[in-house]
Amino acid sequence: MRRSALRTDSTRARLTLWVAAVILVCLAVTFFVVYKQTGAQLRSDVDRDVRAAAIDFGHALAGRGDASSSAVLAAARSYANAQPYSSASTLLFALIPRVGAASNHPETFGSAHPDDGESAAHQTGENVLARQLLAPTPGYSTKVAPDVGNVRLYEIRMPVAGGSAFVGAGEALSSVSRAQAGVARSFALAGAITLALALVASYLVGGRVSAPLRRLAGLAARVDAGDLRPRMDADRASTSEVRVLAEAFNHMLDRLEGAFEAQREFVADASHELRTPLTVMRGQLEVLAADPDPDRQELVRVERLLQAEISRVARLVEDLLLLAQSERSGFLRIRTIDLQTFIQELWHGLSLTAARDFQLGGVPRVGLMADPDRLAQALRNLAGNAIEHTTEPDGLVRLEVALTAPTTLRFSVIDDGPGIPPAERARVFERFHRTDASRNRSAGGTGLGLAIVQAIAEAHHGSVRADASREGGARFELDLPGVTAAPTGMPSAQLTGSSPSV
């Protein structure tokens, strides 16, 4: 037996202890009910027997109601002597105040001489108990009788000449005590056997139940050590909970593995993106330093090149910081936007940035709960992507805004450029992903523009997707919830944010 299985804080040990505790409680409750019910049933039988015996005794003496008390007492003694008393029989007695008592067990009502082996003091104590029995108690009562113990009595009052007589019957309660003691012994034996079997069974079952958890702990330890390859297997014999746990754990590992792989790719891409401008700047500085007397034109050329590369690095760092902030609270500053004014001002500003055929469709007269700066940045990035993949001066860059649900708006940015292959449409939102691998990186943006659009959409609880346009180019659809009634008298939202970076 492994030491870990014996630890009291293990699942197996706790399950075993819980099963043992539940069984003990159940046994205790069952014992209490059976013990009490057995005693109550036996006492009920005793009550019925002594009542019947007392009534029979009373009927035997009923015809002597006009006889003298002495004659009634003699008849009672004759009836009682005809039914001798034993430990298994019924005690019969008749009490006639100021006359005497008759019983089939006379010693019960006192004796002048102690029995063999008894002292005078003991006999005196028995006589005290006997005097208590001589006090009539009509109905049921429980008293202590000498040499008998607790006795259940039933007495009946009947008239006799010159007064009243009391006849009754009694039965020792020792049989009830013996029966209850037998129940206790049986329960103790059966309970011990049941508890032992339950402990063994629960220990074995606990091992089977906790086995998946132990395997999971082992896998978690391997994952903690950096190995994301292991997976948890759940066979058909496993419970549904174990299968759900295994599926959830494997799904978590799949996501972790994908996240780590994406992180490694992201770090590699970011390092490459930063290395390129840094290499260019270092090379130009080395060239400049190698010339002891550079001319003015060379200095201007190097300055322009360095400024361009520094701007590129600054945009890259800014975009990386933006993506990092998008997962934090406080990334958005939500307020109600007058949509028509907002879109018109945004699109007018974009149309001045490049020589393209900028088109704006109809804009619903509604308000939108959103962050105007982040929304403007997302739309600028989508428009910048369309500008980058179209040609001047007639390349199409179109924005359409429509309600797709009572509270959802769709912004569609359409171009007539080369479009996006179907297999690439889901990947264009990945960081540093480019559909044209041969394109010179320095000619494009940072490769984070569409990733930023997706981060802004998800922060607004919306979504973005890429598709083909009717014109043969790309169509990006940005869906955002939060549509409200058209605002009245609201100043247009000020459009801020960086220029498009794709």
C-alpha positions as CSV (number, residue, x, y, z in Angstrom):
1,M,0.0,0.0,0.0
2,R,1.5,3.3,-1.0
3,R,2.2,5.9,1.6
4,S,0.3,8.6,-0.3
5,A,-2.9,6.4,-0.2
6,L,-2.8,6.5,3.6
7,R,-2.6,10.2,4.0
8,T,-5.7,11.6,5.7
9,D,-5.8,14.6,3.3
10,S,-5.9,12.4,0.2
11,T,-9.1,12.1,-1.8
12,R,-9.1,8.3,-1.3
13,A,-8.7,8.6,2.5
14,R,-11.4,11.3,2.8
15,L,-13.8,9.3,0.6
16,T,-13.2,6.2,2.9
17,L,-13.7,8.3,6.0
18,W,-16.9,10.0,4.7
19,V,-18.4,6.6,3.7
20,A,-17.5,5.2,7.2
21,A,-19.1,8.3,8.8
22,V,-22.3,8.0,6.7
23,I,-22.6,4.3,7.5
24,L,-22.1,4.9,11.2
25,V,-24.8,7.5,11.2
26,C,-27.2,5.3,9.2
27,L,-26.5,2.4,11.6
28,A,-27.0,4.6,14.6
29,V,-30.3,5.9,13.3
30,T,-31.5,2.4,12.3
31,F,-30.4,1.0,15.7
32,F,-32.2,3.7,17.6
33,V,-35.4,3.1,15.6
34,V,-35.3,-0.7,15.8
35,Y,-34.3,-0.6,19.5
36,K,-37.1,1.8,20.4
37,Q,-39.6,0.0,18.2
38,T,-38.8,-3.4,19.6
39,G,-39.2,-2.1,23.2
40,A,-42.4,-0.4,22.3
41,Q,-43.8,-3.4,20.6
42,L,-42.9,-5.8,23.4
43,R,-44.4,-3.4,26.0
44,S,-47.5,-3.1,24.0
45,D,-47.8,-6.9,24.0
46,V,-47.2,-7.0,27.7
47,D,-49.9,-4.3,28.3
48,R,-52.3,-6.4,26.3
49,D,-51.5,-9.6,28.1
50,V,-51.7,-8.1,31.7
51,R,-55.0,-6.3,30.8
52,A,-56.5,-9.5,29.5
53,A,-55.3,-11.4,32.6
54,A,-56.6,-8.8,35.0
55,I,-60.0,-8.7,33.2
56,D,-60.3,-12.5,33.4
57,F,-59.4,-12.3,37.1
58,G,-62.0,-9.7,37.6
59,H,-64.7,-11.8,35.8
60,A,-63.9,-14.7,38.0
61,L,-64.6,-12.6,41.1
62,A,-67.5,-10.6,39.6
63,G,-70.2,-13.0,40.9
64,R,-69.2,-12.4,44.5
65,G,-69.9,-8.7,44.7
66,D,-72.4,-9.3,47.6
67,A,-70.1,-11.6,49.5
68,S,-68.0,-10.5,52.4
69,S,-64.5,-9.2,51.9
70,S,-63.0,-12.3,53.5
71,A,-64.9,-14.5,51.2
72,V,-63.8,-12.5,48.2
73,L,-60.2,-12.7,49.4
74,A,-60.5,-16.5,49.8
75,A,-61.9,-16.8,46.3
76,A,-59.1,-14.7,44.9
77,R,-56.5,-16.9,46.6
78,S,-58.1,-20.0,45.2
79,Y,-58.1,-18.5,41.7
80,A,-54.5,-17.3,42.0
81,N,-53.2,-20.6,43.4
82,A,-54.7,-22.4,40.5
83,Q,-52.3,-20.4,38.2
84,P,-48.9,-20.7,39.8
85,Y,-46.4,-18.0,39.0
86,S,-43.1,-18.4,37.2
87,S,-40.7,-16.1,35.5
88,A,-42.5,-16.7,32.2
89,S,-46.0,-16.4,33.5
90,T,-48.3,-13.7,34.7
91,L,-48.4,-12.3,38.2
92,L,-52.0,-12.3,39.6
93,F,-53.0,-10.4,42.7
94,A,-56.1,-9.0,44.5
95,L,-55.9,-6.2,47.1
96,I,-58.7,-5.7,49.6
97,P,-57.9,-2.7,51.8
98,R,-57.8,-3.4,55.5
99,V,-58.4,-7.1,54.8
100,G,-55.4,-8.5,52.9
101,A,-53.9,-9.5,49.6
102,A,-54.0,-12.6,47.5
103,S,-51.4,-13.5,44.8
104,N,-50.0,-16.5,43.0
105,H,-46.6,-15.2,44.1
106,P,-47.1,-14.2,47.8
107,E,-43.4,-13.3,48.3
108,T,-43.9,-10.4,46.1
109,F,-46.1,-8.7,48.7
110,G,-43.6,-9.1,51.6
111,S,-42.4,-11.9,53.9
112,A,-41.6,-12.0,57.6
113,H,-38.5,-14.3,57.1
114,P,-35.7,-13.7,54.5
115,D,-35.2,-16.3,51.8
116,D,-32.3,-18.6,51.8
117,G,-29.1,-16.6,51.2
118,E,-30.7,-13.3,51.9
119,S,-30.0,-11.1,54.9
120,A,-32.5,-9.5,57.1
121,A,-31.6,-6.0,55.8
122,H,-32.2,-7.2,52.2
123,Q,-35.6,-8.6,53.3
124,T,-36.4,-5.3,54.9
125,G,-35.7,-3.6,51.6
126,E,-38.0,-6.0,49.8
127,N,-40.7,-5.4,52.3
128,V,-40.5,-1.7,51.5
129,L,-41.1,-2.4,47.8
130,A,-43.9,-4.8,48.7
131,R,-45.7,-2.1,50.7
132,Q,-45.6,0.1,47.6
133,L,-47.3,-2.7,45.6
134,L,-50.0,-2.9,48.2
135,A,-51.1,0.7,47.4
136,P,-53.9,0.3,44.8
137,T,-53.2,2.0,41.4
138,P,-56.1,1.5,39.0
139,G,-55.0,1.2,35.3
140,Y,-51.5,0.8,34.0
141,S,-48.4,1.4,36.1
142,T,-44.8,0.2,36.3
143,K,-43.4,-0.7,39.7
144,V,-40.5,-2.5,41.2
145,A,-41.4,-5.9,42.7
146,P,-39.1,-7.9,45.0
147,D,-37.1,-10.7,43.3
148,V,-38.8,-9.7,40.0
149,G,-37.6,-6.3,39.1
150,N,-39.6,-3.9,37.0
151,V,-43.2,-5.1,36.6
152,R,-45.9,-3.8,34.3
153,L,-49.2,-3.8,36.2
154,Y,-52.8,-3.4,35.3
155,E,-55.4,-3.1,38.1
156,I,-59.2,-3.0,38.1
157,R,-61.4,-1.7,40.9
158,M,-64.5,-3.8,41.7
159,P,-67.1,-3.4,44.5
160,V,-67.4,-5.9,47.3
161,A,-69.5,-5.9,50.4
162,G,-68.4,-3.1,52.7
163,G,-66.0,-1.5,50.3
164,S,-63.9,-2.0,47.2
165,A,-61.4,-4.6,45.9
166,F,-58.7,-4.3,43.4
167,V,-57.7,-7.1,41.1
168,G,-54.8,-7.0,38.7
169,A,-52.1,-8.7,36.7
170,G,-48.5,-8.0,36.1
171,E,-45.6,-9.2,34.0
172,A,-41.9,-8.7,34.4
173,L,-40.3,-6.3,31.9
174,S,-37.1,-8.4,32.0
175,S,-38.1,-10.0,28.7
176,V,-38.2,-6.5,27.1
177,S,-34.8,-5.7,28.4
178,R,-33.4,-9.0,27.2
179,A,-34.9,-8.5,23.7
180,Q,-33.5,-5.0,23.5
181,A,-30.1,-6.3,24.7
182,G,-30.3,-8.9,21.9
183,V,-31.1,-6.2,19.4
184,A,-28.1,-4.2,20.6
185,R,-25.7,-7.2,20.3
186,S,-27.0,-8.1,16.9
187,F,-26.6,-4.6,15.7
188,A,-23.1,-4.3,17.2
189,L,-22.0,-7.5,15.4
190,A,-23.8,-6.7,12.1
191,G,-22.6,-3.1,12.3
192,A,-19.0,-4.0,12.8
193,I,-19.1,-6.4,9.9
194,T,-20.9,-3.9,7.7
195,L,-18.5,-1.1,8.6
196,A,-15.5,-3.3,7.9
197,L,-16.8,-4.4,4.5
198,A,-17.8,-0.8,3.7
199,L,-14.3,0.5,4.6
200,V,-12.7,-2.0,2.3
201,A,-15.1,-1.4,-0.5
202,S,-14.9,2.4,-0.2
203,Y,-11.1,2.2,-0.1
204,L,-11.1,0.2,-3.3
205,V,-13.7,2.4,-4.9
206,G,-11.9,5.5,-3.7
207,G,-8.7,4.3,-5.4
208,R,-10.6,3.9,-8.7
209,V,-12.3,7.3,-8.3
210,S,-9.2,9.1,-7.4
211,A,-7.0,7.4,-10.1
212,P,-8.0,10.0,-12.8
213,L,-7.1,12.8,-10.3
214,R,-3.7,11.3,-9.6
215,R,-3.1,10.9,-13.4
216,L,-4.2,14.5,-13.8
217,A,-1.8,15.6,-11.0
218,G,1.0,13.8,-12.8
219,L,0.2,15.4,-16.1
220,A,0.0,18.8,-14.4
221,A,3.4,18.3,-12.9
222,R,4.8,17.5,-16.4
223,V,3.1,20.6,-17.8
224,D,4.5,22.6,-14.9
225,A,7.9,21.3,-16.0
226,G,7.3,22.7,-19.5
227,D,6.1,19.6,-21.4
228,L,2.8,20.5,-23.1
229,R,2.6,17.3,-25.1
230,P,0.9,14.9,-22.7
231,R,-2.9,14.4,-22.8
232,M,-5.3,12.8,-20.4
233,D,-7.1,9.7,-21.7
234,A,-10.6,8.8,-20.5
235,D,-11.9,5.4,-21.5
236,R,-15.5,4.4,-21.9
237,A,-15.6,3.0,-18.4
238,S,-14.9,6.4,-16.9
239,T,-17.7,8.4,-15.4
240,S,-19.1,11.3,-17.3
241,E,-17.5,13.7,-14.9
242,V,-14.1,12.2,-15.5
243,R,-14.6,12.4,-19.2
244,V,-15.7,16.0,-19.0
245,L,-12.6,16.8,-16.8
246,A,-10.3,15.0,-19.3
247,E,-11.8,16.9,-22.2
248,A,-11.5,20.2,-20.4
249,F,-7.9,19.5,-19.3
250,N,-6.9,18.5,-22.9
251,H,-8.7,21.5,-24.3
252,M,-6.8,23.7,-21.9
253,L,-3.5,22.1,-22.9
254,D,-4.4,22.6,-26.5
255,R,-5.1,26.2,-25.9
256,L,-1.9,26.6,-23.8
257,E,0.2,24.9,-26.4
258,G,-1.4,27.1,-29.1
259,A,-0.9,30.2,-27.0
260,F,2.8,29.4,-26.2
261,E,3.4,28.7,-29.9
262,A,1.7,31.9,-30.8
263,Q,3.8,33.7,-28.2
264,R,7.0,32.2,-29.5
265,E,6.0,33.2,-33.0
266,F,5.0,36.7,-31.8
267,V,8.3,37.2,-30.0
268,A,10.3,35.9,-33.0
269,D,8.3,38.2,-35.4
270,A,8.6,41.2,-33.1
271,S,12.3,40.6,-32.7
272,H,12.6,40.4,-36.5
273,E,10.6,43.5,-37.0
274,L,12.8,45.4,-34.5
275,R,16.0,43.9,-35.7
276,T,15.5,45.1,-39.3
277,P,15.3,48.8,-38.6
278,L,18.0,48.5,-35.9
279,T,20.3,46.8,-38.4
280,V,19.6,49.5,-41.0
281,M,20.3,52.3,-38.5
282,R,23.5,50.6,-37.3
283,G,24.7,50.0,-40.8
284,Q,24.1,53.6,-41.9
285,L,25.8,55.0,-38.8
286,E,28.8,52.7,-39.5
287,V,28.9,54.0,-43.1
288,L,28.7,57.6,-41.9
289,A,31.4,57.0,-39.2
290,A,33.7,55.5,-41.8
291,D,33.8,58.7,-43.8
292,P,35.9,61.3,-41.9
293,D,34.4,64.1,-43.9
294,P,30.9,63.3,-45.1
295,D,29.2,65.7,-47.4
296,R,25.9,67.5,-46.7
297,Q,23.8,65.3,-49.0
298,E,25.0,62.1,-47.3
299,L,24.2,63.5,-43.9
300,V,20.7,64.5,-45.1
301,R,20.2,61.0,-46.6
302,V,21.2,59.2,-43.5
303,E,19.1,61.5,-41.3
304,R,16.0,60.8,-43.4
305,L,16.6,57.1,-43.4
306,L,17.2,57.1,-39.6
307,Q,14.1,59.2,-39.0
308,A,12.0,56.7,-41.1
309,E,13.3,53.7,-39.3
310,I,12.9,55.4,-35.9
311,S,9.3,56.2,-36.8
312,R,8.8,52.6,-37.8
313,V,10.1,51.3,-34.5
314,A,8.0,53.9,-32.6
315,R,4.8,52.7,-34.5
316,L,5.7,49.1,-33.8
317,V,6.2,49.7,-30.1
318,E,3.0,51.8,-29.9
319,D,1.0,49.0,-31.6
320,L,2.5,46.4,-29.3
321,L,1.6,48.5,-26.2
322,L,-1.9,48.9,-27.5
323,L,-2.4,45.2,-28.0
324,A,-1.1,44.6,-24.4
325,Q,-3.5,47.2,-23.0
326,S,-6.4,45.7,-24.9
327,E,-6.6,42.9,-22.4
328,R,-6.9,45.2,-19.4
329,S,-9.8,46.9,-17.9
330,G,-10.0,50.6,-18.6
331,F,-8.9,50.0,-22.2
332,L,-12.2,51.6,-23.5
333,R,-13.8,54.9,-22.6
334,I,-17.4,54.2,-23.6
335,R,-19.8,57.0,-24.4
336,T,-22.6,57.7,-26.8
337,I,-21.5,58.7,-30.3
338,D,-23.6,60.6,-32.8
339,L,-23.0,58.1,-35.6
340,Q,-23.7,60.2,-38.7
341,T,-21.5,63.1,-37.6
342,F,-18.8,60.8,-36.4
343,I,-18.6,58.8,-39.7
344,Q,-18.8,61.8,-41.9
345,E,-15.9,63.6,-40.1
346,L,-13.8,60.4,-40.0
347,W,-14.3,59.6,-43.7
348,H,-13.7,63.1,-44.8
349,G,-10.3,63.1,-42.9
350,L,-9.4,59.7,-44.5
351,S,-10.2,60.9,-48.0
352,L,-7.4,63.5,-47.6
353,T,-4.7,60.9,-46.9
354,A,-4.4,59.2,-50.3
355,A,-5.5,59.5,-53.9
356,R,-8.3,56.9,-54.0
357,D,-11.9,56.7,-55.0
358,F,-13.3,57.1,-51.4
359,Q,-17.1,56.3,-51.2
360,L,-19.4,56.5,-48.2
361,G,-22.7,54.7,-48.1
362,G,-25.7,55.7,-46.1
363,V,-25.3,55.9,-42.3
364,P,-28.2,55.1,-40.0
365,R,-29.4,58.0,-37.8
366,V,-28.6,56.3,-34.5
367,G,-26.3,56.6,-31.6
368,L,-23.7,54.1,-30.6
369,M,-22.2,53.3,-27.2
370,A,-18.5,52.9,-27.9
371,D,-15.1,54.4,-27.4
372,P,-14.8,57.0,-30.3
373,D,-11.0,57.0,-30.3
374,R,-10.7,53.2,-30.5
375,L,-13.5,52.9,-33.1
376,A,-11.9,55.6,-35.2
377,Q,-8.5,53.7,-34.9
378,A,-10.1,50.4,-36.0
379,L,-11.8,52.1,-39.0
380,R,-8.6,53.9,-39.9
381,N,-6.7,50.7,-39.8
382,L,-9.3,48.9,-42.1
383,A,-9.3,51.9,-44.5
384,G,-5.5,52.0,-44.4
385,N,-5.3,48.3,-45.3
386,A,-7.7,49.0,-48.3
387,I,-5.5,52.0,-49.3
388,E,-2.4,49.8,-49.1
389,H,-3.9,47.2,-51.5
390,T,-5.4,49.5,-54.1
391,T,-3.8,51.7,-56.7
392,E,-4.1,55.4,-57.2
393,P,-6.0,57.4,-58.3
394,D,-9.1,55.2,-58.9
395,G,-8.7,52.4,-56.4
396,L,-12.0,51.8,-54.6
397,V,-12.2,52.4,-50.8
398,R,-15.8,52.3,-49.6
399,L,-17.4,52.3,-46.2
400,E,-20.9,51.0,-45.6
401,V,-22.8,51.2,-42.3
402,A,-26.0,49.2,-41.7
403,L,-28.1,47.8,-38.8
404,T,-27.9,44.0,-38.7
405,A,-30.0,43.8,-35.6
406,P,-32.0,46.3,-33.4
407,T,-28.9,46.9,-31.3
408,T,-26.0,45.9,-33.6
409,L,-24.2,47.9,-36.3
410,R,-22.0,46.6,-39.1
411,F,-19.2,48.7,-40.6
412,S,-18.1,47.2,-43.9
413,V,-14.8,48.5,-45.5
414,I,-14.6,47.4,-49.2
415,D,-11.9,47.7,-51.8
416,D,-11.2,46.4,-55.3
417,G,-7.7,45.2,-54.7
418,P,-6.3,41.7,-55.1
419,G,-8.5,40.4,-52.3
420,I,-7.6,37.7,-49.7
421,P,-7.4,34.0,-50.5
422,P,-10.1,32.0,-48.6
423,A,-7.5,30.0,-46.6
424,E,-5.9,33.2,-45.3
425,R,-9.1,35.1,-44.3
426,A,-9.1,33.8,-40.7
427,R,-5.3,34.4,-40.3
428,V,-5.1,38.0,-41.5
429,F,-6.0,39.1,-37.9
430,E,-2.9,37.3,-36.5
431,R,-0.1,39.5,-35.4
432,F,2.6,40.1,-38.1
433,H,0.7,38.0,-40.6
434,R,0.9,39.1,-44.2
435,T,-0.9,37.4,-47.1
436,D,1.9,38.5,-49.5
437,A,5.1,37.1,-48.1
438,S,7.2,38.5,-50.9
439,R,6.1,42.1,-50.2
440,N,8.9,44.2,-48.7
441,R,8.2,44.8,-45.0
442,S,9.5,48.3,-45.2
443,A,6.8,49.1,-47.7
444,G,4.0,48.1,-45.4
445,G,3.0,48.8,-41.9
446,T,3.9,46.9,-38.7
447,G,1.7,43.9,-39.5
448,L,-0.4,44.6,-36.4
449,G,-3.1,46.8,-37.8
450,L,-5.7,44.0,-38.3
451,A,-4.8,42.4,-35.0
452,I,-5.5,45.8,-33.3
453,V,-8.9,45.9,-35.1
454,Q,-9.8,42.5,-33.7
455,A,-8.7,43.5,-30.2
456,I,-10.8,46.7,-30.4
457,A,-13.8,44.7,-31.7
458,E,-13.5,42.1,-28.9
459,A,-13.1,44.8,-26.3
460,H,-16.5,46.2,-27.4
461,H,-18.0,42.6,-27.3
462,G,-18.1,42.7,-31.1
463,S,-16.4,40.8,-33.9
464,V,-14.6,41.3,-37.2
465,R,-14.2,39.1,-40.2
466,A,-12.7,39.2,-43.7
467,D,-14.5,38.2,-46.9
468,A,-14.5,38.9,-50.6
469,S,-16.2,41.9,-52.1
470,R,-18.4,42.1,-55.1
471,E,-15.7,44.1,-56.8
472,G,-13.2,41.3,-56.5
473,G,-11.2,42.8,-53.6
474,A,-11.5,42.4,-49.8
475,R,-14.4,43.1,-47.6
476,F,-13.9,43.6,-43.8
477,E,-17.0,43.6,-41.6
478,L,-16.8,45.0,-38.1
479,D,-19.9,44.2,-36.0
480,L,-20.5,46.2,-32.8
481,P,-23.4,46.1,-30.3
482,G,-24.6,49.1,-28.4
483,V,-27.0,50.9,-30.7
484,T,-29.1,53.5,-29.0
485,A,-31.7,56.0,-30.1
486,A,-30.5,58.9,-32.3
487,P,-29.0,61.6,-30.0
488,T,-30.3,65.2,-30.3
489,G,-28.1,68.3,-29.9
490,M,-25.1,66.2,-29.3
491,P,-21.7,67.6,-30.3
492,S,-19.7,65.3,-32.6
493,A,-17.1,63.1,-31.1
494,Q,-13.6,64.4,-31.5
495,L,-11.6,62.0,-33.6
496,T,-8.2,61.3,-32.2
497,G,-5.7,58.4,-32.4
498,S,-2.7,57.5,-34.6
499,S,-2.7,57.3,-38.3
500,P,-3.5,53.9,-40.0
501,S,-0.9,51.3,-39.3
502,V,-1.4,47.9,-41.1
